[in-house]
Amino acid sequence: MYKVIIPKTVFKELEAIGSENQKLIWTKIKDLESGIFSSDKPLKGSHKGKFRKRAGDYRIVYLRENDILVITLIRIAHRKEVY
């Protein structure tokens, strides 16, 4: 079981998203808590070390710290503007 940290800036991005997409994103965040990383992809370039999880047309960018089981959400945004 992982602890997911959601900073205020990420929470504000999440609030700006429509309710149907919010439900899907919360489901994906619950997957992160449970340790389900099967379809996640590592990012490259300046975002190296971070991962992304797909949630419909939105992406959840996060940092996973394995040794202490903490996941920090970096950004939740539409796929056109997330990177």
PDB file of N, CA, C and O in Angstrom:
ATOM      1  N   MET A   1       0.838  -1.179   0.000  1.00  0.00           N
ATOM      2  CA  MET A   1       0.000   0.000   0.000  1.00  0.00           C
ATOM      3  C   MET A   1       0.885   1.245   0.000  1.00  0.00           C
ATOM      4  O   MET A   1       1.776   1.374   0.840  1.00  0.00           O
ATOM      5  N   TYR A   2       0.650   2.133  -0.911  1.00  0.00           N
ATOM      6  CA  TYR A   2       1.417   3.366  -1.042  1.00  0.00           C
ATOM      7  C   TYR A   2       0.636   4.538  -0.462  1.00  0.00           C
ATOM      8  O   TYR A   2      -0.594   4.512  -0.413  1.00  0.00           O
ATOM      9  N   LYS A   3       1.348   5.552  -0.030  1.00  0.00           N
ATOM     10  CA  LYS A   3       0.727   6.791   0.414  1.00  0.00           C
ATOM     11  C   LYS A   3       0.830   7.773  -0.746  1.00  0.00           C
ATOM     12  O   LYS A   3       1.924   8.007  -1.260  1.00  0.00           O
ATOM     13  N   VAL A   4      -0.287   8.346  -1.164  1.00  0.00           N
ATOM     14  CA  VAL A   4      -0.306   9.302  -2.270  1.00  0.00           C
ATOM     15  C   VAL A   4      -0.427  10.712  -1.688  1.00  0.00           C
ATOM     16  O   VAL A   4      -1.349  11.011  -0.928  1.00  0.00           O
ATOM     17  N   ILE A   5       0.518  11.561  -2.059  1.00  0.00           N
ATOM     18  CA  ILE A   5       0.510  12.952  -1.617  1.00  0.00           C
ATOM     19  C   ILE A   5       0.007  13.810  -2.771  1.00  0.00           C
ATOM     20  O   ILE A   5       0.546  13.753  -3.876  1.00  0.00           O
ATOM     21  N   ILE A   6      -1.033  14.609  -2.508  1.00  0.00           N
ATOM     22  CA  ILE A   6      -1.602  15.479  -3.537  1.00  0.00           C
ATOM     23  C   ILE A   6      -1.391  16.927  -3.105  1.00  0.00           C
ATOM     24  O   ILE A   6      -2.096  17.414  -2.222  1.00  0.00           O
ATOM     25  N   PRO A   7      -0.420  17.626  -3.721  1.00  0.00           N
ATOM     26  CA  PRO A   7      -0.208  19.040  -3.383  1.00  0.00           C
ATOM     27  C   PRO A   7      -1.406  19.910  -3.770  1.00  0.00           C
ATOM     28  O   PRO A   7      -2.232  19.508  -4.589  1.00  0.00           O
ATOM     29  N   LYS A   8      -1.493  21.097  -3.177  1.00  0.00           N
ATOM     30  CA  LYS A   8      -2.622  21.997  -3.438  1.00  0.00           C
ATOM     31  C   LYS A   8      -2.735  22.355  -4.913  1.00  0.00           C
ATOM     32  O   LYS A   8      -3.845  22.439  -5.439  1.00  0.00           O
ATOM     33  N   THR A   9      -1.609  22.569  -5.592  1.00  0.00           N
ATOM     34  CA  THR A   9      -1.659  22.949  -7.005  1.00  0.00           C
ATOM     35  C   THR A   9      -2.272  21.847  -7.858  1.00  0.00           C
ATOM     36  O   THR A   9      -3.037  22.124  -8.782  1.00  0.00           O
ATOM     37  N   VAL A  10      -1.937  20.602  -7.549  1.00  0.00           N
ATOM     38  CA  VAL A  10      -2.492  19.467  -8.287  1.00  0.00           C
ATOM     39  C   VAL A  10      -3.978  19.325  -7.977  1.00  0.00           C
ATOM     40  O   VAL A  10      -4.776  19.025  -8.864  1.00  0.00           O
ATOM     41  N   PHE A  11      -4.344  19.540  -6.720  1.00  0.00           N
ATOM     42  CA  PHE A  11      -5.749  19.441  -6.337  1.00  0.00           C
ATOM     43  C   PHE A  11      -6.583  20.494  -7.064  1.00  0.00           C
ATOM     44  O   PHE A  11      -7.718  20.219  -7.454  1.00  0.00           O
ATOM     45  N   LYS A  12      -6.034  21.696  -7.250  1.00  0.00           N
ATOM     46  CA  LYS A  12      -6.734  22.744  -7.993  1.00  0.00           C
ATOM     47  C   LYS A  12      -6.912  22.355  -9.460  1.00  0.00           C
ATOM     48  O   LYS A  12      -7.963  22.612 -10.049  1.00  0.00           O
ATOM     49  N   GLU A  13      -5.883  21.734 -10.052  1.00  0.00           N
ATOM     50  CA  GLU A  13      -6.009  21.256 -11.434  1.00  0.00           C
ATOM     51  C   GLU A  13      -7.118  20.214 -11.535  1.00  0.00           C
ATOM     52  O   GLU A  13      -7.883  20.196 -12.500  1.00  0.00           O
ATOM     53  N   LEU A  14      -7.194  19.361 -10.543  1.00  0.00           N
ATOM     54  CA  LEU A  14      -8.207  18.305 -10.527  1.00  0.00           C
ATOM     55  C   LEU A  14      -9.609  18.893 -10.393  1.00  0.00           C
ATOM     56  O   LEU A  14     -10.544  18.407 -11.029  1.00  0.00           O
ATOM     57  N   GLU A  15      -9.764  19.925  -9.580  1.00  0.00           N
ATOM     58  CA  GLU A  15     -11.075  20.551  -9.407  1.00  0.00           C
ATOM     59  C   GLU A  15     -11.583  21.211 -10.685  1.00  0.00           C
ATOM     60  O   GLU A  15     -12.793  21.327 -10.879  1.00  0.00           O
ATOM     61  N   ALA A  16     -10.674  21.646 -11.557  1.00  0.00           N
ATOM     62  CA  ALA A  16     -11.052  22.326 -12.798  1.00  0.00           C
ATOM     63  C   ALA A  16     -11.521  21.354 -13.882  1.00  0.00           C
ATOM     64  O   ALA A  16     -12.024  21.784 -14.920  1.00  0.00           O
ATOM     65  N   ILE A  17     -11.363  20.070 -13.653  1.00  0.00           N
ATOM     66  CA  ILE A  17     -11.732  19.037 -14.630  1.00  0.00           C
ATOM     67  C   ILE A  17     -13.188  18.634 -14.400  1.00  0.00           C
ATOM     68  O   ILE A  17     -13.666  18.661 -13.266  1.00  0.00           O
ATOM     69  N   GLY A  18     -13.899  18.260 -15.474  1.00  0.00           N
ATOM     70  CA  GLY A  18     -15.294  17.831 -15.386  1.00  0.00           C
ATOM     71  C   GLY A  18     -15.480  16.617 -14.490  1.00  0.00           C
ATOM     72  O   GLY A  18     -14.540  15.856 -14.259  1.00  0.00           O
ATOM     73  N   SER A  19     -16.701  16.438 -13.983  1.00  0.00           N
ATOM     74  CA  SER A  19     -16.964  15.408 -12.972  1.00  0.00           C
ATOM     75  C   SER A  19     -16.750  13.978 -13.481  1.00  0.00           C
ATOM     76  O   SER A  19     -16.257  13.132 -12.735  1.00  0.00           O
ATOM     77  N   GLU A  20     -17.110  13.695 -14.731  1.00  0.00           N
ATOM     78  CA  GLU A  20     -16.910  12.337 -15.261  1.00  0.00           C
ATOM     79  C   GLU A  20     -15.431  11.989 -15.316  1.00  0.00           C
ATOM     80  O   GLU A  20     -15.027  10.890 -14.936  1.00  0.00           O
ATOM     81  N   ASN A  21     -14.629  12.930 -15.790  1.00  0.00           N
ATOM     82  CA  ASN A  21     -13.182  12.698 -15.853  1.00  0.00           C
ATOM     83  C   ASN A  21     -12.574  12.653 -14.460  1.00  0.00           C
ATOM     84  O   ASN A  21     -11.614  11.919 -14.227  1.00  0.00           O
ATOM     85  N   GLN A  22     -13.125  13.434 -13.526  1.00  0.00           N
ATOM     86  CA  GLN A  22     -12.637  13.393 -12.148  1.00  0.00           C
ATOM     87  C   GLN A  22     -12.805  12.006 -11.548  1.00  0.00           C
ATOM     88  O   GLN A  22     -11.911  11.507 -10.864  1.00  0.00           O
ATOM     89  N   LYS A  23     -13.947  11.385 -11.804  1.00  0.00           N
ATOM     90  CA  LYS A  23     -14.199  10.036 -11.279  1.00  0.00           C
ATOM     91  C   LYS A  23     -13.160   9.055 -11.805  1.00  0.00           C
ATOM     92  O   LYS A  23     -12.641   8.228 -11.055  1.00  0.00           O
ATOM     93  N   LEU A  24     -12.859   9.149 -13.095  1.00  0.00           N
ATOM     94  CA  LEU A  24     -11.859   8.265 -13.700  1.00  0.00           C
ATOM     95  C   LEU A  24     -10.484   8.525 -13.094  1.00  0.00           C
ATOM     96  O   LEU A  24      -9.746   7.582 -12.806  1.00  0.00           O
ATOM     97  N   ILE A  25     -10.138   9.782 -12.900  1.00  0.00           N
ATOM     98  CA  ILE A  25      -8.837  10.134 -12.333  1.00  0.00           C
ATOM     99  C   ILE A  25      -8.723   9.634 -10.899  1.00  0.00           C
ATOM    100  O   ILE A  25      -7.676   9.117 -10.510  1.00  0.00           O
ATOM    101  N   TRP A  26      -9.793   9.781 -10.099  1.00  0.00           N
ATOM    102  CA  TRP A  26      -9.764   9.272  -8.721  1.00  0.00           C
ATOM    103  C   TRP A  26      -9.596   7.756  -8.701  1.00  0.00           C
ATOM    104  O   TRP A  26      -8.925   7.215  -7.823  1.00  0.00           O
ATOM    105  N   THR A  27     -10.205   7.072  -9.667  1.00  0.00           N
ATOM    106  CA  THR A  27     -10.027   5.620  -9.765  1.00  0.00           C
ATOM    107  C   THR A  27      -8.565   5.279 -10.018  1.00  0.00           C
ATOM    108  O   THR A  27      -8.023   4.349  -9.420  1.00  0.00           O
ATOM    109  N   LYS A  28      -7.936   6.034 -10.905  1.00  0.00           N
ATOM    110  CA  LYS A  28      -6.518   5.802 -11.212  1.00  0.00           C
ATOM    111  C   LYS A  28      -5.631   6.135 -10.018  1.00  0.00           C
ATOM    112  O   LYS A  28      -4.615   5.473  -9.803  1.00  0.00           O
ATOM    113  N   ILE A  29      -5.998   7.152  -9.237  1.00  0.00           N
ATOM    114  CA  ILE A  29      -5.232   7.481  -8.035  1.00  0.00           C
ATOM    115  C   ILE A  29      -5.357   6.346  -7.017  1.00  0.00           C
ATOM    116  O   ILE A  29      -4.387   6.021  -6.332  1.00  0.00           O
ATOM    117  N   LYS A  30      -6.539   5.744  -6.913  1.00  0.00           N
ATOM    118  CA  LYS A  30      -6.720   4.581  -6.032  1.00  0.00           C
ATOM    119  C   LYS A  30      -5.846   3.414  -6.496  1.00  0.00           C
ATOM    120  O   LYS A  30      -5.310   2.670  -5.675  1.00  0.00           O
ATOM    121  N   ASP A  31      -5.703   3.258  -7.830  1.00  0.00           N
ATOM    122  CA  ASP A  31      -4.799   2.228  -8.363  1.00  0.00           C
ATOM    123  C   ASP A  31      -3.360   2.488  -7.913  1.00  0.00           C
ATOM    124  O   ASP A  31      -2.637   1.555  -7.564  1.00  0.00           O
ATOM    125  N   LEU A  32      -2.952   3.755  -7.924  1.00  0.00           N
ATOM    126  CA  LEU A  32      -1.606   4.094  -7.460  1.00  0.00           C
ATOM    127  C   LEU A  32      -1.439   3.730  -5.990  1.00  0.00           C
ATOM    128  O   LEU A  32      -0.402   3.195  -5.598  1.00  0.00           O
ATOM    129  N   GLU A  33      -2.445   4.015  -5.178  1.00  0.00           N
ATOM    130  CA  GLU A  33      -2.394   3.651  -3.748  1.00  0.00           C
ATOM    131  C   GLU A  33      -2.230   2.158  -3.559  1.00  0.00           C
ATOM    132  O   GLU A  33      -1.526   1.706  -2.656  1.00  0.00           O
ATOM    133  N   SER A  34      -2.893   1.388  -4.429  1.00  0.00           N
ATOM    134  CA  SER A  34      -2.845  -0.068  -4.318  1.00  0.00           C
ATOM    135  C   SER A  34      -1.583  -0.673  -4.925  1.00  0.00           C
ATOM    136  O   SER A  34      -1.332  -1.869  -4.778  1.00  0.00           O
ATOM    137  N   GLY A  35      -0.791   0.147  -5.606  1.00  0.00           N
ATOM    138  CA  GLY A  35       0.444  -0.351  -6.199  1.00  0.00           C
ATOM    139  C   GLY A  35       0.259  -0.938  -7.580  1.00  0.00           C
ATOM    140  O   GLY A  35       1.064  -1.768  -8.004  1.00  0.00           O
ATOM    141  N   ILE A  36      -0.783  -0.529  -8.300  1.00  0.00           N
ATOM    142  CA  ILE A  36      -1.025  -1.029  -9.659  1.00  0.00           C
ATOM    143  C   ILE A  36      -0.350  -0.070 -10.633  1.00  0.00           C
ATOM    144  O   ILE A  36      -0.853   1.022 -10.893  1.00  0.00           O
ATOM    145  N   PHE A  37       0.806  -0.495 -11.173  1.00  0.00           N
ATOM    146  CA  PHE A  37       1.588   0.339 -12.083  1.00  0.00           C
ATOM    147  C   PHE A  37       1.731  -0.317 -13.459  1.00  0.00           C
ATOM    148  O   PHE A  37       2.636   0.041 -14.213  1.00  0.00           O
ATOM    149  N   SER A  38       0.871  -1.253 -13.796  1.00  0.00           N
ATOM    150  CA  SER A  38       1.063  -2.082 -14.990  1.00  0.00           C
ATOM    151  C   SER A  38       1.133  -1.303 -16.295  1.00  0.00           C
ATOM    152  O   SER A  38       1.968  -1.629 -17.139  1.00  0.00           O
ATOM    153  N   SER A  39       0.301  -0.296 -16.500  1.00  0.00           N
ATOM    154  CA  SER A  39       0.294   0.410 -17.783  1.00  0.00           C
ATOM    155  C   SER A  39       1.011   1.760 -17.717  1.00  0.00           C
ATOM    156  O   SER A  39       0.937   2.540 -18.666  1.00  0.00           O
ATOM    157  N   ASP A  40       1.697   2.045 -16.620  1.00  0.00           N
ATOM    158  CA  ASP A  40       2.380   3.325 -16.464  1.00  0.00           C
ATOM    159  C   ASP A  40       3.682   3.321 -17.256  1.00  0.00           C
ATOM    160  O   ASP A  40       4.327   2.285 -17.421  1.00  0.00           O
ATOM    161  N   LYS A  41       4.051   4.503 -17.740  1.00  0.00           N
ATOM    162  CA  LYS A  41       5.275   4.611 -18.531  1.00  0.00           C
ATOM    163  C   LYS A  41       6.219   5.618 -17.885  1.00  0.00           C
ATOM    164  O   LYS A  41       5.784   6.657 -17.388  1.00  0.00           O
ATOM    165  N   PRO A  42       7.521   5.304 -17.894  1.00  0.00           N
ATOM    166  CA  PRO A  42       8.492   6.285 -17.383  1.00  0.00           C
ATOM    167  C   PRO A  42       8.648   7.422 -18.388  1.00  0.00           C
ATOM    168  O   PRO A  42       8.575   7.205 -19.598  1.00  0.00           O
ATOM    169  N   LEU A  43       8.859   8.617 -17.887  1.00  0.00           N
ATOM    170  CA  LEU A  43       9.064   9.762 -18.757  1.00  0.00           C
ATOM    171  C   LEU A  43      10.545   9.917 -19.074  1.00  0.00           C
ATOM    172  O   LEU A  43      11.405   9.400 -18.360  1.00  0.00           O
ATOM    173  N   LYS A  44      10.827  10.634 -20.147  1.00  0.00           N
ATOM    174  CA  LYS A  44      12.211  10.814 -20.611  1.00  0.00           C
ATOM    175  C   LYS A  44      12.598  12.280 -20.546  1.00  0.00           C
ATOM    176  O   LYS A  44      11.779  13.139 -20.217  1.00  0.00           O
ATOM    177  N   GLY A  45      13.842  12.552 -20.861  1.00  0.00           N
ATOM    178  CA  GLY A  45      14.327  13.925 -20.941  1.00  0.00           C
ATOM    179  C   GLY A  45      14.374  14.605 -19.595  1.00  0.00           C
ATOM    180  O   GLY A  45      14.855  14.034 -18.616  1.00  0.00           O
ATOM    181  N   SER A  46      13.866  15.841 -19.546  1.00  0.00           N
ATOM    182  CA  SER A  46      13.925  16.616 -18.300  1.00  0.00           C
ATOM    183  C   SER A  46      13.004  16.059 -17.223  1.00  0.00           C
ATOM    184  O   SER A  46      13.116  16.444 -16.059  1.00  0.00           O
ATOM    185  N   HIS A  47      12.091  15.157 -17.593  1.00  0.00           N
ATOM    186  CA  HIS A  47      11.163  14.543 -16.638  1.00  0.00           C
ATOM    187  C   HIS A  47      11.614  13.150 -16.212  1.00  0.00           C
ATOM    188  O   HIS A  47      10.829  12.389 -15.646  1.00  0.00           O
ATOM    189  N   LYS A  48      12.866  12.815 -16.479  1.00  0.00           N
ATOM    190  CA  LYS A  48      13.379  11.486 -16.148  1.00  0.00           C
ATOM    191  C   LYS A  48      13.218  11.207 -14.656  1.00  0.00           C
ATOM    192  O   LYS A  48      13.495  12.070 -13.823  1.00  0.00           O
ATOM    193  N   GLY A  49      12.773  10.010 -14.328  1.00  0.00           N
ATOM    194  CA  GLY A  49      12.534   9.623 -12.940  1.00  0.00           C
ATOM    195  C   GLY A  49      11.075   9.715 -12.542  1.00  0.00           C
ATOM    196  O   GLY A  49      10.675   9.211 -11.493  1.00  0.00           O
ATOM    197  N   LYS A  50      10.278  10.365 -13.386  1.00  0.00           N
ATOM    198  CA  LYS A  50       8.840  10.484 -13.133  1.00  0.00           C
ATOM    199  C   LYS A  50       8.103   9.494 -14.025  1.00  0.00           C
ATOM    200  O   LYS A  50       8.652   8.994 -15.007  1.00  0.00           O
ATOM    201  N   PHE A  51       6.858   9.221 -13.671  1.00  0.00           N
ATOM    202  CA  PHE A  51       6.033   8.298 -14.424  1.00  0.00           C
ATOM    203  C   PHE A  51       4.720   8.966 -14.798  1.00  0.00           C
ATOM    204  O   PHE A  51       4.342   9.988 -14.226  1.00  0.00           O
ATOM    205  N   ARG A  52       4.032   8.374 -15.767  1.00  0.00           N
ATOM    206  CA  ARG A  52       2.717   8.890 -16.124  1.00  0.00           C
ATOM    207  C   ARG A  52       1.714   7.760 -16.169  1.00  0.00           C
ATOM    208  O   ARG A  52       2.024   6.648 -16.599  1.00  0.00           O
ATOM    209  N   LYS A  53       0.503   8.060 -15.719  1.00  0.00           N
ATOM    210  CA  LYS A  53      -0.610   7.114 -15.763  1.00  0.00           C
ATOM    211  C   LYS A  53      -1.690   7.752 -16.608  1.00  0.00           C
ATOM    212  O   LYS A  53      -2.024   8.924 -16.436  1.00  0.00           O
ATOM    213  N   ARG A  54      -2.234   6.963 -17.528  1.00  0.00           N
ATOM    214  CA  ARG A  54      -3.290   7.433 -18.409  1.00  0.00           C
ATOM    215  C   ARG A  54      -4.638   7.373 -17.721  1.00  0.00           C
ATOM    216  O   ARG A  54      -4.964   6.388 -17.058  1.00  0.00           O
ATOM    217  N   ALA A  55      -5.427   8.437 -17.882  1.00  0.00           N
ATOM    218  CA  ALA A  55      -6.797   8.482 -17.369  1.00  0.00           C
ATOM    219  C   ALA A  55      -7.647   9.144 -18.449  1.00  0.00           C
ATOM    220  O   ALA A  55      -7.951  10.334 -18.363  1.00  0.00           O
ATOM    221  N   GLY A  56      -8.027   8.372 -19.464  1.00  0.00           N
ATOM    222  CA  GLY A  56      -8.769   8.928 -20.588  1.00  0.00           C
ATOM    223  C   GLY A  56      -7.889   9.883 -21.362  1.00  0.00           C
ATOM    224  O   GLY A  56      -6.792   9.515 -21.783  1.00  0.00           O
ATOM    225  N   ASP A  57      -8.361  11.122 -21.559  1.00  0.00           N
ATOM    226  CA  ASP A  57      -7.574  12.141 -22.248  1.00  0.00           C
ATOM    227  C   ASP A  57      -6.663  12.906 -21.299  1.00  0.00           C
ATOM    228  O   ASP A  57      -6.007  13.863 -21.708  1.00  0.00           O
ATOM    229  N   TYR A  58      -6.616  12.501 -20.056  1.00  0.00           N
ATOM    230  CA  TYR A  58      -5.798  13.178 -19.056  1.00  0.00           C
ATOM    231  C   TYR A  58      -4.630  12.293 -18.650  1.00  0.00           C
ATOM    232  O   TYR A  58      -4.674  11.072 -18.799  1.00  0.00           O
ATOM    233  N   ARG A  59      -3.589  12.929 -18.137  1.00  0.00           N
ATOM    234  CA  ARG A  59      -2.416  12.214 -17.670  1.00  0.00           C
ATOM    235  C   ARG A  59      -2.130  12.617 -16.231  1.00  0.00           C
ATOM    236  O   ARG A  59      -2.247  13.782 -15.851  1.00  0.00           O
ATOM    237  N   ILE A  60      -1.754  11.624 -15.450  1.00  0.00           N
ATOM    238  CA  ILE A  60      -1.345  11.855 -14.068  1.00  0.00           C
ATOM    239  C   ILE A  60       0.168  11.649 -14.043  1.00  0.00           C
ATOM    240  O   ILE A  60       0.650  10.540 -14.274  1.00  0.00           O
ATOM    241  N   VAL A  61       0.902  12.697 -13.767  1.00  0.00           N
ATOM    242  CA  VAL A  61       2.358  12.616 -13.690  1.00  0.00           C
ATOM    243  C   VAL A  61       2.728  12.516 -12.216  1.00  0.00           C
ATOM    244  O   VAL A  61       2.283  13.318 -11.395  1.00  0.00           O
ATOM    245  N   TYR A  62       3.549  11.518 -11.892  1.00  0.00           N
ATOM    246  CA  TYR A  62       3.882  11.306 -10.480  1.00  0.00           C
ATOM    247  C   TYR A  62       5.314  10.853 -10.307  1.00  0.00           C
ATOM    248  O   TYR A  62       5.972  10.417 -11.251  1.00  0.00           O
ATOM    249  N   LEU A  63       5.778  10.967  -9.076  1.00  0.00           N
ATOM    250  CA  LEU A  63       7.107  10.548  -8.674  1.00  0.00           C
ATOM    251  C   LEU A  63       6.942   9.440  -7.646  1.00  0.00           C
ATOM    252  O   LEU A  63       6.259   9.617  -6.638  1.00  0.00           O
ATOM    253  N   ARG A  64       7.565   8.304  -7.900  1.00  0.00           N
ATOM    254  CA  ARG A  64       7.434   7.151  -7.005  1.00  0.00           C
ATOM    255  C   ARG A  64       8.742   6.963  -6.248  1.00  0.00           C
ATOM    256  O   ARG A  64       9.812   6.852  -6.847  1.00  0.00           O
ATOM    257  N   GLU A  65       8.641   6.928  -4.934  1.00  0.00           N
ATOM    258  CA  GLU A  65       9.807   6.729  -4.087  1.00  0.00           C
ATOM    259  C   GLU A  65       9.678   5.353  -3.447  1.00  0.00           C
ATOM    260  O   GLU A  65       9.029   5.209  -2.411  1.00  0.00           O
ATOM    261  N   ASN A  66      10.288   4.348  -4.053  1.00  0.00           N
ATOM    262  CA  ASN A  66      10.106   2.952  -3.649  1.00  0.00           C
ATOM    263  C   ASN A  66      10.516   2.654  -2.218  1.00  0.00           C
ATOM    264  O   ASN A  66       9.832   1.897  -1.529  1.00  0.00           O
ATOM    265  N   ASP A  67      11.614   3.232  -1.757  1.00  0.00           N
ATOM    266  CA  ASP A  67      12.123   2.849  -0.448  1.00  0.00           C
ATOM    267  C   ASP A  67      11.219   3.263   0.706  1.00  0.00           C
ATOM    268  O   ASP A  67      11.252   2.635   1.764  1.00  0.00           O
ATOM    269  N   ILE A  68      10.404   4.315   0.524  1.00  0.00           N
ATOM    270  CA  ILE A  68       9.507   4.709   1.613  1.00  0.00           C
ATOM    271  C   ILE A  68       8.032   4.627   1.229  1.00  0.00           C
ATOM    272  O   ILE A  68       7.169   5.078   1.982  1.00  0.00           O
ATOM    273  N   LEU A  69       7.737   4.053   0.059  1.00  0.00           N
ATOM    274  CA  LEU A  69       6.370   3.819  -0.397  1.00  0.00           C
ATOM    275  C   LEU A  69       5.517   5.084  -0.425  1.00  0.00           C
ATOM    276  O   LEU A  69       4.403   5.104   0.098  1.00  0.00           O
ATOM    277  N   VAL A  70       6.053   6.141  -1.041  1.00  0.00           N
ATOM    278  CA  VAL A  70       5.336   7.404  -1.171  1.00  0.00           C
ATOM    279  C   VAL A  70       5.240   7.752  -2.647  1.00  0.00           C
ATOM    280  O   VAL A  70       6.215   7.632  -3.389  1.00  0.00           O
ATOM    281  N   ILE A  71       4.066   8.182  -3.065  1.00  0.00           N
ATOM    282  CA  ILE A  71       3.863   8.664  -4.429  1.00  0.00           C
ATOM    283  C   ILE A  71       3.428  10.120  -4.327  1.00  0.00           C
ATOM    284  O   ILE A  71       2.437  10.432  -3.666  1.00  0.00           O
ATOM    285  N   THR A  72       4.164  11.002  -4.978  1.00  0.00           N
ATOM    286  CA  THR A  72       3.819  12.422  -4.997  1.00  0.00           C
ATOM    287  C   THR A  72       3.301  12.771  -6.378  1.00  0.00           C
ATOM    288  O   THR A  72       4.009  12.609  -7.371  1.00  0.00           O
ATOM    289  N   LEU A  73       2.067  13.251  -6.445  1.00  0.00           N
ATOM    290  CA  LEU A  73       1.516  13.671  -7.731  1.00  0.00           C
ATOM    291  C   LEU A  73       2.145  14.995  -8.119  1.00  0.00           C
ATOM    292  O   LEU A  73       2.229  15.917  -7.308  1.00  0.00           O
ATOM    293  N   ILE A  74       2.581  15.082  -9.354  1.00  0.00           N
ATOM    294  CA  ILE A  74       3.238  16.284  -9.853  1.00  0.00           C
ATOM    295  C   ILE A  74       2.250  17.153 -10.616  1.00  0.00           C
ATOM    296  O   ILE A  74       2.217  18.371 -10.439  1.00  0.00           O
ATOM    297  N   ARG A  75       1.444  16.520 -11.465  1.00  0.00           N
ATOM    298  CA  ARG A  75       0.527  17.290 -12.310  1.00  0.00           C
ATOM    299  C   ARG A  75      -0.579  16.388 -12.820  1.00  0.00           C
ATOM    300  O   ARG A  75      -0.360  15.201 -13.062  1.00  0.00           O
ATOM    301  N   ILE A  76      -1.781  16.955 -12.985  1.00  0.00           N
ATOM    302  CA  ILE A  76      -2.898  16.293 -13.649  1.00  0.00           C
ATOM    303  C   ILE A  76      -3.399  17.297 -14.678  1.00  0.00           C
ATOM    304  O   ILE A  76      -3.862  18.381 -14.324  1.00  0.00           O
ATOM    305  N   ALA A  77      -3.304  16.933 -15.948  1.00  0.00           N
ATOM    306  CA  ALA A  77      -3.710  17.859 -16.998  1.00  0.00           C
ATOM    307  C   ALA A  77      -4.094  17.082 -18.254  1.00  0.00           C
ATOM    308  O   ALA A  77      -3.820  15.888 -18.375  1.00  0.00           O
ATOM    309  N   HIS A  78      -4.730  17.782 -19.176  1.00  0.00           N
ATOM    310  CA  HIS A  78      -5.090  17.186 -20.465  1.00  0.00           C
ATOM    311  C   HIS A  78      -3.811  16.794 -21.193  1.00  0.00           C
ATOM    312  O   HIS A  78      -2.774  17.438 -21.031  1.00  0.00           O
ATOM    313  N   ARG A  79      -3.886  15.763 -21.973  1.00  0.00           N
ATOM    314  CA  ARG A  79      -2.688  15.224 -22.609  1.00  0.00           C
ATOM    315  C   ARG A  79      -2.022  16.226 -23.547  1.00  0.00           C
ATOM    316  O   ARG A  79      -0.829  16.098 -23.822  1.00  0.00           O
ATOM    317  N   LYS A  80      -2.755  17.216 -24.043  1.00  0.00           N
ATOM    318  CA  LYS A  80      -2.172  18.224 -24.929  1.00  0.00           C
ATOM    319  C   LYS A  80      -1.248  19.180 -24.185  1.00  0.00           C
ATOM    320  O   LYS A  80      -0.339  19.754 -24.785  1.00  0.00           O
ATOM    321  N   GLU A  81      -1.472  19.359 -22.880  1.00  0.00           N
ATOM    322  CA  GLU A  81      -0.730  20.375 -22.157  1.00  0.00           C
ATOM    323  C   GLU A  81       0.058  19.861 -20.961  1.00  0.00           C
ATOM    324  O   GLU A  81       0.661  20.656 -20.240  1.00  0.00           O
ATOM    325  N   VAL A  82       0.068  18.558 -20.734  1.00  0.00           N
ATOM    326  CA  VAL A  82       0.674  18.041 -19.499  1.00  0.00           C
ATOM    327  C   VAL A  82       2.201  18.108 -19.500  1.00  0.00           C
ATOM    328  O   VAL A  82       2.804  18.315 -18.447  1.00  0.00           O
ATOM    329  N   TYR A  83       2.830  17.940 -20.648  1.00  0.00           N
ATOM    330  CA  TYR A  83       4.301  17.915 -20.669  1.00  0.00           C
ATOM    331  C   TYR A  83       4.829  19.280 -20.998  1.00  0.00           C
ATOM    332  O   TYR A  83       6.043  19.472 -21.066  1.00  0.00           O
TER     333      TYR A  83
END
